[in-house]
């Protein structure tokens, strides 16, 4: 077949932070400061020859060793060994090559962070100039996401490195300006302000940043703050540089004073909450398919994408949903039904995705009622194994719901519009480009010979994108002829029209071939990873890997090896989230079969790890809570699946303990529906031991209190409280405290005070000062309604002054809420604003995202303080927060009247713009600090 072309594994260089190297997405070890300096010097000049003299000067400066040339050769050899561990003696070096009297690092711009950053920044600038703000935002975010710290962090300042760092820092600041501008152009002023504020502090002399801050504040309805921004800029420039603001700032200020209509910018983009998977891959050859399916969408209708396994139904559905989401007031939502095992799971998964409370015997009916009046696009993916249940759900949905379903078969509904998705033409450019992208060579221009080989590979796979992607990833390690030989083993598989049986068999053969090429330890790890559901982290992989130190230490290398062999996918990186991996569905199926054929106990290790993870979560409100919550979120799929398993064990006591330990996280991170489902399953078990049943019933009752289902909650409490009060178990006291605090949230104040008194006494009896303080704080709150509110305020302030309270976030939140309510009674909104601001600060520190109660209270304080726009923004944020938690809005008497009064007091357009702003603040998540806006 002519010359054998080998596609090497992708080596990526991270130099925007500590200098590190990744091999197919997994980090490799690089030790030695001088080796890192050599690499840095080569990276700065990637693609160019760097002389030995320049490298010697970069490493040693004027402190040369006696044999500098030989010392440099040693460093180069060590670097090469790290970058090309699989090189044979007969092959030459291919990453760091000798060239004349020097060395050249062969790396594409996209594989060097600093170069990819500069390129993305330039492309973002071009996109904004072309009016493509959405693309500009994506490129600017991608560019800035590459930074992990100061450029070349850890290397000393040297004459050759200082200007490089300075230039990169300047480009980074400029890219920040592009990011902010894109947000402004897209009608997202709140996010723009949140993004630009730290940039102004870092670069106070960049006038464009001041202008963007002022414009963002102005467009968000904070004109006074916008004008104050000009004064701040003037002071900084005058005091630090002795200059006046430039003409651009002056003109902008004058326009704001004149209320120039052009300053309003684009129409406020409605909040479109979507649950579409992040980091979607590029689609090849599917633009016509996306357009055709989009044309089938209509309210009250169901469009379906059908076709064989691996044809790309999910990818096309995601692209259609992303394009259609802005045209649906309540967004597009993606429900993955691969985890559905029974008919009842379909509606439950849909409700969980939509964050709507829907339980009881008729989940489908409840969900349909909750969706009345909502304009959403609901994507139901992978329906083939639950067709009847999906059809029943679709028939029950209101006429405002648009449905897009995917599966190997249609739903066979009268109003269904089916679109059959065909495989890609195997000889077409789209299939070739898709293969090269999967091979890590998206910019390569293949020769005619390469195209012929790739076309033959795609033909052997029936043109199925999943098979093409898997084959392309294998081409990172093996040459094209080797890949072609492997896929030709079953020439009858994965052909158009032979969708289910042959497609599955051929892909299984592909996976078996890949696994057979692995090292024995990699094969074992492959099977063990099948016990992890959805995206998983390195910590989860270590948990199932084995108990010995050697097994634990090998995990990073094993994950790198499996990634290199296309048996693992590295998920798109998210800020603040550890690296996540995923086994593609057919690969995970093969891995599960491998594990089942062994006597490995990886599943038991996973269950043990989840138990340990839950027990390690600090008591709610203690330091370390935010970190623990983030750790749970990173592996939430595996944790949830494991708890479901534990609940079916012969002895579910452990599961009940785990759930009670995690219910605080579920509340604070808007996952109450998940916890409620766990507890409902638990209390249905007839074989629970008495204490476990009491814990489960009381905890479920607490969730019912939050939902104001008071009668049902009290029925559970009546059965469980006697045993909890008698028990000396600390968990029982913790649940008593939960009952007291959730009764307060559910406006069941008298009952909350009664239980708080019991909880305080029990906490004192078994020496639990932390719980005692929370109970005492709840009793203090109850004094608001049993005596002069001012007395409750004084008691709250006294408790807040105690050192122990500062380490008890739950007590602080309760006491701040008490002081805030006291401010309402006293008619002192300025005090209420101070206390609600403190509540938001505490919640931010603890990683609490469910703050609807505080936001509603703060909105009323703002209204009383004569700040109608800020109050409306805060009320909108509260309403959005409640909706996400499946709670009713408003929660408190009088709020609806206040909102109506405010609505009547402002122009309709300003009301809509402000309400949308408040909703956007919640939709932005951690991207916008609540305290900065409300």
C-alpha positions in Angstrom: 0.0 0.0 0.0 3.0 2.3 -0.5 4.7 4.2 2.3 3.4 3.3 5.8 2.3 6.5 7.5 2.3 6.5 11.3 0.2 9.0 13.3 2.0 9.7 16.5 0.4 10.2 19.9 -0.3 13.8 20.5 2.2 15.6 22.8 0.8 18.8 24.2 2.8 21.5 26.0 1.3 23.5 28.8 3.4 26.6 29.3 0.8 29.1 30.6 1.5 28.2 34.2 4.0 25.7 35.5 5.6 24.0 32.4 4.1 20.5 32.0 3.6 18.0 29.2 0.6 15.9 28.4 0.6 12.7 26.3 -2.8 12.2 24.6 -4.5 14.3 27.3 -2.8 12.7 30.3 0.1 14.4 32.2 3.6 12.8 32.1 6.3 13.3 34.6 8.9 16.0 33.9 11.4 16.6 36.6 14.5 18.7 36.9 14.6 22.5 36.7 17.2 22.6 34.0 15.3 20.2 31.8 12.3 22.4 32.2 14.4 25.5 31.3 15.6 23.7 28.1 12.0 22.8 27.2 10.9 26.4 27.9 13.6 27.8 25.6 12.5 25.4 22.8 8.8 26.2 23.3 9.4 29.9 23.0 11.0 29.2 19.7 8.9 26.2 18.7 9.4 25.3 15.0 12.7 27.2 14.9 16.3 26.0 15.4 17.8 27.1 18.7 21.6 27.1 18.8 23.5 25.3 21.5 25.0 28.6 22.6 21.5 30.1 23.2 20.3 27.1 25.1 23.4 27.1 27.2 22.9 30.7 28.0 19.3 30.1 28.8 20.1 27.3 31.3 23.3 28.6 33.0 23.7 32.3 32.1 27.2 33.4 33.1 27.7 30.4 35.5 28.8 27.9 32.9 29.8 24.3 33.9 33.2 23.1 32.7 31.7 21.0 29.9 28.6 23.0 29.0 28.1 21.3 25.7 28.2 17.8 27.1 25.9 18.9 30.0 23.4 20.3 27.5 23.5 17.1 25.5 22.6 15.2 28.7 19.6 17.5 29.3 18.4 17.2 25.7 18.6 13.4 26.0 16.6 13.3 29.2 14.0 15.6 27.7 13.7 13.4 24.6 13.3 10.3 26.7 10.3 11.9 28.4 8.7 13.1 25.2 9.2 9.9 23.2 9.2 7.0 25.6 8.3 4.5 22.8 11.1 5.4 20.4 13.1 2.4 19.1 16.8 2.6 18.6 16.4 2.4 14.8 14.1 5.3 14.6 15.2 8.9 14.9 13.9 11.5 17.3 10.7 13.2 16.1 9.8 15.8 18.7 13.2 17.4 19.5 15.4 17.1 16.5 19.0 18.0 15.9 19.4 20.7 13.3 22.9 22.1 12.5 24.5 23.3 15.7 21.2 23.4 17.6 17.9 21.8 18.2 14.3 22.3 17.0 11.1 21.4 18.8 8.6 20.1 16.3 5.1 21.0 17.6 2.1 22.5 16.0 0.7 25.8 17.3 -2.4 24.0 18.6 -0.3 21.7 20.8 1.6 24.6 22.6 -0.7 26.5 25.0 1.0 29.9 24.5 0.8 29.7 20.7 -2.7 28.3 20.7 -3.7 31.1 23.1 -2.3 33.8 20.8 -4.0 32.2 17.8 -7.4 31.9 19.5 -7.1 35.5 20.8 -6.5 36.8 17.2 -9.4 34.7 15.9 -11.7 36.1 18.7 -10.8 39.6 17.7 -11.5 38.8 14.0 -14.9 37.2 15.0 -15.9 40.3 16.9 -15.0 42.6 14.0 -17.1 40.4 11.8 -20.1 40.7 14.1 -19.9 37.0 15.3 -20.0 37.8 19.0 -21.0 34.2 19.9 -18.0 32.8 18.2 -15.8 35.5 19.6 -16.9 34.7 23.1 -16.2 31.0 22.6 -12.7 31.7 21.3 -11.9 34.2 24.0 -13.1 31.8 26.7 -11.1 28.9 25.2 -8.0 31.1 25.0 -8.2 32.3 28.6 -9.0 28.8 29.8 -5.4 27.7 28.8 -3.9 29.9 31.6 -3.2 28.0 34.8 -0.9 30.6 36.4 1.8 33.0 35.4 3.5 32.0 32.1 6.4 29.6 32.6 5.7 29.7 36.3 8.5 28.3 38.4 11.3 29.3 36.1 13.6 32.2 37.1 13.4 35.7 35.5 16.0 35.9 32.8 16.7 38.4 30.1 15.4 36.0 27.4 12.2 35.0 29.2 11.1 38.4 30.6 9.9 39.9 27.3 8.1 36.7 26.4 6.2 36.8 29.7 5.4 40.5 29.3 4.0 40.0 25.7 1.9 37.1 26.8 0.5 39.0 29.8 -0.4 41.9 27.6 -2.2 39.6 25.1 -4.0 38.0 28.1 -5.3 41.4 29.2 -6.4 42.2 25.6 -8.1 38.8 25.4 -10.0 39.7 28.6 -11.2 42.8 26.9 -12.4 40.7 23.9 -14.3 38.4 26.3 -16.0 41.3 28.0 -16.9 42.9 24.7 -18.4 39.7 23.4 -20.6 39.5 26.5 -21.7 43.0 26.0 -22.5 42.4 22.3 -24.5 39.3 23.3 -26.7 41.3 25.7 -25.1 39.8 28.9 -24.1 42.9 30.8 -24.1 41.3 34.3 -21.7 38.6 33.2 -19.6 41.3 31.5 -19.4 43.3 34.7 -18.4 40.2 36.7 -15.7 39.4 34.1 -14.3 43.0 33.8 -14.1 43.9 37.5 -11.0 41.8 38.4 -9.4 42.9 35.1 -9.8 46.6 36.1 -8.0 45.8 39.4 -5.2 44.0 37.6 -4.8 46.6 34.8 -6.0 49.9 36.2 -4.4 51.9 33.4 -6.3 50.2 30.5 -9.0 52.7 29.7 -11.0 50.3 27.6 -11.6 48.1 30.6 -13.0 51.1 32.5 -15.2 51.9 29.6 -16.5 48.3 29.4 -17.2 48.3 33.2 -19.2 51.6 32.9 -21.1 50.3 29.8 -21.9 47.0 31.4 -23.3 48.7 34.6 -25.3 51.1 32.5 -26.9 48.4 30.4 -27.7 46.4 33.5 -29.7 49.4 34.8 -27.1 50.7 37.3 -26.6 54.1 35.9 -25.3 55.7 39.1 -22.7 53.0 39.5 -21.7 53.5 35.8 -21.1 57.2 36.3 -19.2 56.5 39.5 -16.9 54.3 37.4 -15.8 57.3 35.4 -14.9 59.2 38.6 -12.9 56.2 39.8 -11.0 56.0 36.5 -10.3 59.7 36.6 -8.8 59.4 40.1 -6.6 56.4 39.2 -5.2 58.0 36.0 -4.6 61.3 37.7 -3.0 60.0 40.9 -0.9 57.3 39.3 0.0 58.7 35.9 -0.8 62.3 36.1 -3.0 62.2 33.0 -6.7 62.7 32.2 -9.0 60.1 30.7 -8.8 59.8 27.0 -11.4 60.9 24.5 -13.2 57.5 24.3 -14.0 57.6 28.1 -15.1 61.3 27.9 -17.4 60.7 24.9 -18.9 57.6 26.6 -19.6 59.5 29.8 -21.3 62.3 27.9 -23.4 59.8 26.1 -24.5 58.3 29.4 -25.4 61.7 30.9 -27.5 62.3 27.8 -29.1 58.8 28.0 -28.1 58.2 24.4 -30.3 55.4 23.0 -27.4 53.7 21.2 -25.8 52.8 24.6 -28.5 50.3 25.3 -26.9 47.9 22.8 -28.5 44.7 21.6 -31.9 43.7 23.0 -31.6 41.8 26.2 -31.1 38.2 25.4 -33.8 36.1 27.2 -32.5 33.7 29.8 -32.3 30.3 28.0 -31.4 27.7 30.5 -30.2 24.6 28.7 -29.0 21.2 29.9 -27.1 20.4 26.7 -23.9 18.5 27.2 -20.8 20.8 27.2 -17.9 20.5 24.8 -19.8 19.1 21.8 -17.5 17.8 19.0 -17.6 19.4 15.6 -20.1 17.8 13.2 -18.8 16.7 9.8 -21.1 16.5 6.8 -24.3 17.0 8.9 -25.3 20.6 8.1 -28.1 19.4 5.8 -29.3 16.9 8.4 -29.3 19.5 11.2 -31.3 21.9 9.0 -33.8 19.2 8.0 -34.4 18.1 11.6 -34.7 21.7 12.8 -37.5 22.2 10.2 -39.5 19.4 11.7 -39.6 21.0 15.2 -42.9 22.5 16.3 -44.8 23.0 19.6 -46.9 20.0 20.5 -45.1 17.9 17.9 -42.5 15.2 18.2 -39.6 14.9 15.8 -37.5 11.8 15.9 -34.0 11.0 14.5 -33.7 7.3 13.8 -30.9 5.2 12.5 -28.4 2.4 13.3 -26.1 2.3 16.3 -23.2 4.7 16.1 -24.7 6.8 13.2 -24.5 10.0 15.2 -28.1 10.5 16.2 -27.1 12.1 19.6 -24.6 14.5 18.0 -27.1 15.7 15.5 -29.8 16.1 18.2 -27.4 18.2 20.3 -26.6 20.4 17.4 -30.3 20.9 16.6 -31.1 21.7 20.2 -28.2 24.2 20.5 -29.4 26.0 17.4 -33.1 25.9 18.5 -32.6 26.8 22.2 -32.8 30.6 21.7 -36.2 30.2 20.0 -37.7 28.5 23.1 -38.4 30.8 26.1 -37.7 28.2 28.7 -34.7 26.7 26.9 -33.6 23.3 25.6 -33.1 20.3 27.9 -31.3 17.1 27.2 -32.4 13.8 28.8 -30.1 10.9 28.4 -32.2 7.7 28.8 -29.3 5.2 28.7 -29.7 4.8 32.5 -33.4 4.1 32.2 -34.1 0.5 33.0 -37.9 0.6 33.6 -40.7 2.6 32.2 -41.0 4.7 35.3 -37.4 5.8 34.9 -38.2 7.9 31.8 -40.4 10.5 33.4 -38.2 10.5 36.6 -35.0 11.2 34.5 -36.8 14.0 32.6 -38.0 15.6 35.8 -34.5 15.4 37.3 -33.0 17.0 34.3 -35.6 19.8 34.3 -35.1 20.1 38.1 -38.8 19.8 38.6 -40.4 18.1 41.6 -42.4 15.2 40.3 -43.1 12.2 42.4 -45.8 10.0 43.6 -47.5 7.2 41.7 -48.1 9.2 38.6 -44.8 10.9 37.8 -45.7 11.4 34.2 -48.9 13.2 35.0 -47.2 15.4 37.6 -44.4 16.3 35.2 -46.9 17.2 32.5 -48.8 19.5 34.9 -45.5 21.2 35.9 -44.7 21.9 32.3 -48.0 23.6 31.5 -47.4 27.0 29.9 -43.6 26.4 29.5 -42.1 26.8 26.0 -39.3 24.2 26.0 -37.5 21.9 23.7 -37.2 18.5 25.3 -34.6 16.1 23.8 -35.1 12.5 24.8 -31.9 10.6 23.7 -31.5 6.8 23.3 -35.1 5.8 23.5 -34.9 2.4 21.8 -35.1 0.3 25.0 -38.0 2.2 26.6 -40.1 3.1 23.5 -43.5 2.5 25.2 -42.6 4.7 28.2 -41.3 7.5 26.0 -44.4 7.4 23.8 -46.6 7.6 27.0 -44.7 10.6 28.2 -44.8 12.4 24.9 -48.6 11.9 24.7 -49.0 13.4 28.1 -47.0 16.5 27.6 -48.7 19.9 27.1 -49.0 21.5 23.6 -46.3 24.0 24.5 -43.6 21.3 24.6 -41.6 20.5 21.6 -40.0 17.0 21.6 -37.0 15.7 19.8 -36.4 12.0 20.3 -33.5 9.7 19.1 -33.4 6.0 18.8 -32.9 3.0 16.6 -36.7 2.8 16.0 -39.4 5.4 15.8 -42.0 5.9 18.5 -44.8 5.1 16.0 -47.0 8.0 17.1 -49.5 9.6 14.7 -48.0 13.1 15.1 -44.4 12.0 14.9 -42.1 13.4 12.2 -39.4 10.9 11.6 -36.0 11.7 10.1 -33.8 8.7 9.2 -30.1 9.6 9.6 -27.9 7.8 7.1 -24.2 7.0 7.6 -21.5 9.3 6.1 -20.3 8.6 2.6 -17.1 6.7 3.2 -15.2 8.3 0.4 -16.4 11.8 1.1 -14.3 14.7 2.5 -16.4 14.8 5.7 -15.5 11.2 6.7 -11.8 11.9 6.0 -11.9 15.1 8.1 -13.7 13.4 10.9 -11.1 10.6 11.0 -8.2 13.1 11.0 -9.7 15.1 13.8 -10.1 12.0 15.9 -6.5 11.1 15.1 -5.4 14.5 16.6 -4.5 15.9 13.2 -7.4 18.2 12.2 -5.2 20.6 10.2 -3.3 18.0 8.2 -3.7 17.8 4.4 -3.5 14.1 3.7 -1.9 12.8 0.5 -4.0 10.9 -2.0 -2.6 7.7 -0.7 -3.7 8.6 2.9 -7.1 9.5 1.6 -7.4 6.2 0.0 -6.5 4.3 3.2 -8.8 6.4 5.3 -11.6 5.9 2.9 -11.1 2.2 3.0 -11.2 2.3 6.8 -14.4 4.3 6.8 -16.0 1.9 4.2 -15.1 -1.1 6.4 -17.0 0.7 9.3 -20.0 1.3 7.2 -19.6 5.1 7.3 -20.7 5.1 11.0 -19.3 8.2 12.8 -18.8 6.3 16.1 -16.7 3.6 14.3 -14.8 6.3 12.4 -14.0 8.2 15.6 -12.8 5.0 17.4 -10.6 4.1 14.4 -9.2 7.6 14.2 -8.2 7.6 17.8 -6.5 4.3 17.3 -4.5 6.0 14.5 -2.8 8.1 17.1 -0.8 5.0 18.0 -0.9 2.7 15.0 -0.3 3.5 11.3 -3.0 3.6 8.7 -2.3 0.1 7.3 -2.5 -1.4 10.8 -5.8 0.3 11.5 -7.2 -0.8 8.1 -6.1 -4.4 8.6 -7.9 -4.5 12.0 -11.2 -3.1 10.7 -11.2 -5.4 7.7 -11.4 -8.5 10.0 -15.2 -8.3 9.7 -16.1 -6.9 6.3 -19.8 -7.6 6.7 -20.2 -5.4 9.8 -21.6 -1.8 10.2 -22.9 -1.4 6.6 -25.8 0.9 5.8 -29.1 -0.9 6.3 -27.6 -3.6 8.6 -27.9 -1.5 11.7 -28.4 -3.3 15.0 -26.9 -6.8 15.0 -23.9 -6.3 12.7 -23.2 -2.8 13.9 -22.9 -4.0 17.5 -20.8 -7.0 16.6 -18.4 -5.1 14.5 -17.8 -2.4 17.1 -17.4 -5.1 19.8 -14.7 -6.7 17.6 -13.0 -3.3 17.3 -13.0 -2.8 21.0 -11.7 -6.4 21.7 -8.9 -5.8 19.2 -7.9 -2.6 21.0 -8.1 -4.1 24.4 -6.0 -7.1 23.2 -3.2 -4.6 22.4 -3.1 -3.3 25.9 -0.7 -4.2 28.6 -2.1 -6.7 31.2 -2.5 -4.0 33.8 -4.4 -1.8 31.3 -6.7 -4.6 30.5 -7.5 -5.1 34.2 -8.1 -1.4 34.6 -10.3 -1.3 31.5 -12.7 -3.8 33.2 -12.6 -2.0 36.5 -13.6 1.3 35.1 -16.8 -0.1 33.8 -18.1 0.2 37.4 -18.0 4.0 37.1 -21.0 5.7 35.6 -20.8 8.7 33.4 -17.8 11.1 33.6 -15.4 10.1 36.4 -12.3 11.6 37.9 -8.8 10.2 38.7 -9.9 9.8 42.3 -12.8 7.5 41.3 -10.5 5.5 39.1 -8.0 5.1 42.0 -10.9 4.0 44.2 -11.7 1.0 41.9 -8.1 0.2 40.9 -7.1 -1.9 43.9 -5.9 -1.6 47.4 -2.1 -1.9 47.1 0.2 1.1 46.9 1.5 -0.1 43.6 -1.9 -0.3 42.1 -2.8 3.1 43.3 0.4 4.6 42.0 -0.1 3.1 38.5 -3.5 4.6 37.9 -2.4 7.9 36.2 -0.2 5.9 33.8 -2.9 3.4 33.1 -5.5 6.1 32.3 -2.9 7.7 30.0 -2.4 4.3 28.3 -6.1 3.6 27.9 -6.7 7.2 26.6 -3.8 6.7 24.1 -5.5 3.5 22.9 -8.9 5.2 22.4 -10.5 3.2 25.2 -11.1 6.4 27.3 -12.2 9.8 26.3 -11.0 12.9 28.2 -14.0 15.1 28.8 -13.8 18.8 27.9 -12.1 20.6 30.7 -14.2 22.8 33.0 -12.8 25.5 35.2 -12.4 24.3 38.8 -13.3 20.7 37.9 -10.6 18.0 37.9 -9.9 16.1 34.7 -12.8 13.8 33.9 -12.8 10.6 31.8 -15.5 8.6 30.1 -15.8 5.2 28.5 -17.9 5.4 25.3 -21.0 3.2 25.7 -19.9 0.2 23.5 -16.5 0.3 25.2 -18.0 0.3 28.7 -20.2 -2.6 27.7 -17.1 -4.6 26.6 -15.3 -3.6 29.8 -18.2 -4.8 31.9 -18.1 -8.2 30.2 -14.4 -8.3 30.8 -14.9 -7.6 34.5 -17.7 -10.1 34.8 -15.5 -12.8 33.5 -13.0 -12.2 36.3 -13.3 -12.4 40.1 -12.4 -8.7 40.5 -14.2 -6.9 43.3 -14.0 -3.4 41.7 -17.7 -2.8 42.3 -17.3 -3.5 46.0 -14.3 -1.0 46.1 -16.5 1.6 44.4 -19.2 1.2 47.0 -16.7 1.5 49.8 -15.2 4.6 48.2 -18.6 6.3 48.0 -19.3 5.4 51.7 -16.0 7.0 52.6 -16.6 10.0 50.4 -19.9 10.6 52.1 -18.6 10.2 55.6 -15.7 12.6 54.8 -18.2 15.5 54.0 -17.9 17.9 56.9 -21.0 18.8 58.9 -23.0 21.4 57.0 -21.6 24.8 57.7 -18.1 23.7 58.7 -15.0 24.8 56.9 -14.1 22.6 54.0 -17.8 22.2 52.9 -17.3 23.9 49.5 -14.3 21.7 48.6 -16.2 18.6 49.6 -19.3 19.6 47.6 -17.2 20.2 44.5 -15.6 16.8 45.0 -19.1 15.2 45.0 -20.2 17.1 42.0 -17.2 15.9 39.9 -18.3 12.3 40.3 -22.1 12.8 40.8 -23.1 10.1 38.3 -21.1 7.4 39.9 -22.2 8.5 43.4 -25.9 8.5 42.5 -25.7 5.1 40.8 -23.8 3.6 43.7 -26.4 4.9 46.2 -29.2 3.3 44.1 -27.2 0.0 44.3 -26.8 0.3 48.1 -30.5 0.8 48.5 -31.1 -2.6 46.9 -28.6 -4.4 49.1 -30.0 -7.0 51.5 -29.1 -4.6 54.3 -29.8 -1.0 53.2 -28.6 0.5 56.5 -25.4 1.7 55.0 -27.3 3.4 52.1 -29.5 5.3 54.6 -26.4 6.5 56.5 -24.9 7.7 53.2 -28.0 9.5 52.1 -28.4 11.3 55.5 -24.8 12.4 55.2 -25.4 13.7 51.7 -28.8 15.3 52.1 -27.2 18.6 53.1 -25.2 18.7 49.8 -28.4 17.8 47.9 -30.2 20.8 49.5 -27.3 23.3 49.1 -26.6 22.3 45.5 -30.2 22.1 44.2 -30.3 18.3 44.0 -33.3 17.8 46.4 -35.1 15.8 43.8 -32.3 13.3 43.8 -32.2 13.0 47.6 -36.0 12.7 47.8 -35.9 9.8 45.3 -33.3 8.0 47.4 -35.2 8.5 50.6 -38.5 7.4 49.1 -36.9 4.2 47.9 -35.3 3.7 51.4 -38.5 4.1 53.4 -40.3 1.6 51.1 -38.0 -1.1 52.3 -39.8 -3.3 54.9 -36.6 -4.7 56.3 -34.9 -1.5 57.6 -33.7 -1.7 61.2 -35.6 0.7 63.5 -33.0 3.4 63.8 -32.2 3.4 60.0 -36.0 3.7 59.3 -36.3 6.6 61.8 -33.4 8.4 60.2 -34.8 7.9 56.7 -38.4 8.9 57.5 -37.3 11.9 59.4 -35.0 13.1 56.7 -37.6 12.6 54.1 -40.0 14.5 56.3 -37.5 17.4 56.4 -37.6 17.6 52.6 -41.4 17.6 52.7 -41.3 20.5 55.2 -39.2 22.5 52.7 -41.9 21.7 50.1 -44.5 22.8 52.6 -46.1 19.4 52.5 -46.6 19.8 56.3 -49.2 17.1 56.9 -47.1 14.4 55.2 -44.0 15.6 57.0 -45.6 15.4 60.4 -46.9 11.9 59.7 -43.3 10.8 59.2 -42.1 12.7 62.2 -44.8 11.2 64.4 -43.4 7.7 63.6 -39.7 8.5 63.8 -39.3 11.1 66.5 -39.6 8.8 69.6 -36.7 6.6 68.6 -34.6 9.6 67.5 -35.1 11.3 70.8 -34.1 8.2 72.7 -31.1 7.4 70.6 -27.6 8.4 71.6 -26.4 8.3 68.0 -25.0 11.6 66.9 -26.7 11.1 63.5 -30.1 11.2 65.3 -29.3 14.5 66.9 -28.2 15.8 63.5 -31.5 14.8 62.0 -33.4 16.5 64.8 -31.6 19.7 64.0 -32.5 19.2 60.3 -36.2 18.9 61.2 -36.0 22.1 63.2 -34.3 24.2 60.5 -36.4 22.8 57.6 -39.6 23.4 59.6 -38.4 27.1 59.8 -37.8 27.1 56.0 -41.3 25.7 55.4 -42.9 28.4 57.6 -43.8 25.7 60.2 -42.3 27.9 62.9 -44.0 26.7 66.1 -43.1 23.1 65.3 -39.6 24.1 64.4 -39.1 25.7 67.8 -40.5 22.7 69.6 -38.1 20.3 67.8 -35.2 22.8 68.2 -35.7 22.7 72.0 -35.6 18.9 71.9 -32.5 18.9 69.7 -30.7 21.3 72.0 -31.4 19.1 75.0 -30.3 16.0 73.2 -27.1 17.7 71.8 -26.2 18.8 75.3 -26.8 15.3 76.7 -24.4 13.6 74.3 -21.9 16.5 74.1 -22.6 17.8 70.6 -21.8 21.5 70.8 -22.0 22.1 67.1 -25.6 20.9 66.8 -26.5 22.6 70.0 -25.5 25.9 68.6 -27.6 25.4 65.5 -30.6 24.4 67.7 -30.0 27.5 69.8 -29.9 29.7 66.7 -33.3 28.2 65.6 -34.8 28.9 69.0 -33.5 32.5 68.7 -35.2 32.8 65.4 -38.5 31.5 67.0 -38.3 34.5 69.4 -39.3 36.7 66.5 -42.9 35.4 66.8 -43.1 34.8 70.6 -41.9 38.2 71.9 -40.5 41.6 70.9 -38.6 41.1 67.6 -35.9 43.4 69.0 -35.1 40.8 71.7 -34.6 38.2 69.0 -32.2 40.6 67.2 -30.2 41.2 70.4 -30.0 37.4 71.1 -28.9 36.8 67.5 -26.2 39.5 67.7 -25.0 38.0 71.0 -24.6 34.5 69.4 -23.0 35.9 66.3 -20.3 37.5 68.5 -19.3 34.1 69.9 -16.1 32.6 68.4 -17.7 29.2 67.9 -20.4 30.7 65.7 -17.8 31.9 63.2 -17.0 28.3 62.5 -20.6 27.2 62.3 -22.0 28.3 58.9 -25.5 26.9 59.5 -25.8 28.9 62.7 -24.6 32.0 61.0 -27.1 31.7 58.2 -30.0 31.1 60.7 -28.9 34.1 62.8 -28.4 36.4 59.9 -31.9 35.4 58.7 -33.2 36.2 62.1 -31.6 39.6 62.1 -32.9 40.3 58.6 -36.5 39.5 59.6 -36.1 41.6 62.7 -35.2 44.5 60.4 -38.5 44.0 58.6 -40.4 44.3 61.9 -38.4 47.4 62.9 -38.8 49.0 59.5 -35.0 49.3 59.1 -34.3 48.0 55.5 -30.7 49.2 55.7 -30.1 46.7 58.5 -31.8 44.0 56.5 -29.6 44.6 53.6 -26.5 44.3 55.8 -27.6 41.0 57.2 -28.7 39.5 53.9 -25.4 40.6 52.3 -23.6 38.7 55.2 -25.8 35.6 54.4 -24.8 35.7 50.8 -21.1 36.0 51.8 -21.4 33.0 54.1 -23.2 31.0 51.4 -20.5 31.8 48.9 -17.8 30.7 51.2 -19.6 27.4 51.9 -20.4 26.7 48.3 -24.2 27.0 48.9 -26.2 27.7 45.7 -29.7 27.4 47.1 -30.3 30.8 48.5 -33.8 31.7 47.3 -35.1 32.5 50.8 -32.3 35.0 51.4 -32.8 36.6 47.9 -36.6 37.0 48.5 -36.0 38.6 51.8 -33.4 40.9 50.4 -35.7 41.9 47.6 -38.3 43.1 50.1 -35.6 45.1 52.0 -34.5 46.7 48.7 -38.1 47.6 47.9 -38.5 49.1 51.4 -35.3 51.1 50.9 -36.7 52.7 47.8 -34.6 50.8 45.3 -37.2 49.4 42.9 -34.8 48.3 40.1 -32.5 46.4 42.5 -35.5 44.9 44.2 -36.9 43.6 41.0 -33.6 42.1 40.0 -33.3 40.4 43.3 -36.9 39.0 43.2 -36.2 37.7 39.7 -33.1 35.9 41.0 -35.1 34.4 43.9 -37.9 33.2 41.6 -35.3 31.6 39.3 -33.6 30.0 42.2 -36.9 28.6 43.6 -37.8 27.2 40.2 -34.5 25.3 39.9 -35.1 23.8 43.3 -38.7 22.7 42.5 -40.1 25.2 45.1 -43.0 27.5 44.7 -42.6 31.3 44.2 -43.1 33.5 46.1 -42.5 31.8 49.4 -43.7 34.6 51.7 -46.8 36.5 52.2 -46.6 40.0 50.8 -43.9 39.4 48.2 -46.4 39.1 45.3 -48.0 42.4 46.2 -44.7 44.1 46.5 -43.7 42.8 43.0 -47.0 44.1 41.6 -46.4 47.5 43.1 -42.9 47.7 41.7 -44.1 46.5 38.3 -46.6 49.3 38.2 -44.0 51.9 39.2 -41.5 51.3 36.3 -41.9 51.3 32.5 -42.9 47.8 31.2 -39.7 47.6 29.1 -37.5 48.4 32.1 -39.4 45.8 34.2 -38.8 43.1 31.6 -35.1 44.1 31.1 -34.5 44.1 34.9 -36.4 40.8 35.5 -34.3 39.1 32.8 -31.2 40.5 34.4 -32.0 38.8 37.7 -32.7 35.5 36.0 -29.5 35.8 34.1 -27.5 36.2 37.3 -28.7 32.8 38.5 -28.3 31.2 35.1 -24.7 32.4 35.0 -23.8 30.2 38.1 -20.4 30.9 39.5 -19.6 33.2 36.7 -21.4 36.1 38.5 -21.1 36.9 42.2 -24.6 37.4 43.7 -23.3 40.0 46.1 -22.1 42.2 43.3 -25.6 42.6 41.9 -28.2 42.0 44.5 
